[in-house]
Amino acid sequence: MTGLALFITGFASALVLAGGFPVAAILIGWYTRNRIAAVATGALLFPLLMVVGMIATGQGVQSEEWLRDAVLWHAGLAVTGGLAGLFASYGNRRDLQISIVFAIVWICVFLSGIR
């Protein structure tokens, strides 16, 4: 494979893996209609996974600027993921479409945090 093909494959894989977090919130909201579970899944699943990863690797806060950026990035992910789950839990097609838009925004916010 060429370098470009490897990049495209890796980028597509990252999008699919990252997209799983808001999709999980949408699926829980859509199928269970449980607003609390859907919002909690969308808002907390990824940040909790990141905290566990930081503890497991022993990585700490690197600087004040890093901490500020990390908090803002995780807040953006939590808000958009929670809203995706919330709108999906209403159970109609219009709100499902809105939740899909929030999932796309979640992926854009996720990609903006990659350095």
Buried (B, 14 or more C-beta within 10 A) or exposed (E): EEEEEEEEEEEEEBEEEBBEBBBBBBBBBBEBEBBEBBBBBBBBBBBEEBEEEEEEEEEEEEEEEEEEEBEEBBEBBBBBBBBBBBBBBBEEEEBBEBBBEBBBBBBEBBEEEEE
